[in-house]
Amino acid sequence: MKLQGLKAKVYELAGVNNTKQLKAKMQEIKTLDMRLKISWEKTIVILQKLQSEFEEWLENPPEEYKNIFSEITEASQKYDRKSAQKKQLALEVLSIANNLEELAEEFQDQAEKIKQEVKITRRISKQAKLN
């Protein structure tokens, strides 16, 4: 693999963008000369080993972490349920608001009609008084 490819893979695995960030994140490579291809190859080996160890740890974490992970999962599920309820309530509120808006428009139209009728009634009443 070419040096640029190695660098890109290392940066991706480590979740960094440059050598300075990489060295700050990984104590194991602080002494490596990152101008050399061999240093990048060693870094990939170290990263892969760390990732493998982490995956093994995740498969069988200590009991105290199992409890924490269980609590996190439970809290996450509760959050998801509450979030779904909130979305449902928001949809219901929006529907009610739309219905109210439609009713308000209907009443506004009726009010305009009543105003027109009042005007006409007043004119007729005036005409009747004049005659």
N, C-alpha and C positions, 0 to 999 in steps of 0.2 A: 504494500500500500504506500502511496506517495505521502510525503510529509503533510501536505495540505489536507489530504483525506484523513490522516491520523489526527491532526489538530481538530478538524471538524467533528470527528467522532468523539474525541475526548471532551470537547466543549459541550456536545450534546449530552453525553453520559453524565457529566458533572453538573450540567445546568448552569453553565457560565458562558461569558462572551469573550474573555481574553485570558492571557496567561497570568496577569496580576490577580484576577479574581480566582483563578484556579489554584494558585499557590496560597492565597488567603484561605481558601476553603479546605485544602488538603495539606495537613502537616507532613504527610508521608513524602511529598515531592518537593518540599522547600529547598532541598539541597541539589536537586537535579538541574542540569543545564538544559533548559528548554530550547536551546538552539540546535540541539542534536536530536536526530530521529530516534535514536535508542531511548532517549528520555521520554519521548512521547509514547513509544511502545511499552516502556515500563509503566507509564501512567495508565495506559489502557488496561494492562494486566491488574494493576492495583484497583482501578475503578471496577472492573468486572468482578474481582474477588470481593470487594466491599459490597457490591450489589448482590452477589450470590449469598454472602453471609447475612445480609439484611433480609433477603427473601426467605432464607432458612429460619431466621429469627421470627419473621412474620407468621410462618407456618406453625411454629411452636413457641410462642412468647412465654415469658414467665407468668405465673399465676396472677400476680398483681396487675399485669398489663392486660391479661385476658378479661379481668373484671372491668378495667377502664374501657377497653374496646367494646365490651358488652354494653356498658353505660352509654358510650358514644353512639353505638348502633341504635339503642333504644331511644335516645334523645333525638337522633336524626329521623327515626321513623315517626316519632311524636311530632317533630317539626313538619315533616312531610304531610302528616294528617291535618295538622292545624293550618298549614299553608293551603291545602286543598279546600278546607272548610272556608278559609278566608276568601279564596277565589270564588267559591260558590256564592258566598254572601255578597261579594262585590258584584257578581252578575245579577243577583236578585235585586240589589239596591239600584243598579243601573236600569234594570227592567222597570222597577217601580218609578224611578225618576223619569223614564221615557213615557210611562203611562200618565204620570202627573203632568208632564209637558203637553201631552196630547189633550188631556182634560182642560188644562189651562187655555189652550188654543180654542177648544170648543166653547168654553165659557166666555172667552174674549169675543168670539164671533157672536155668541148669543147676546152679550152685553152691547155690542155694536148694533145689532138688530133692535134691541130694546131702546137704545138711544134714538135710533131713526124713528121708531114707532112713537116715542115720546114727542119728538119734534113734530111729527105729522099730527099727532093728537093735539098738541098746543096750537098749531096753525088752524086746525079745524075748529078748535074751541074759540080761538080769536075771531075767526070768520063768523062763527055762530053768534058771538056777542055783538059783532058789528052789524049783523043783519037784524 
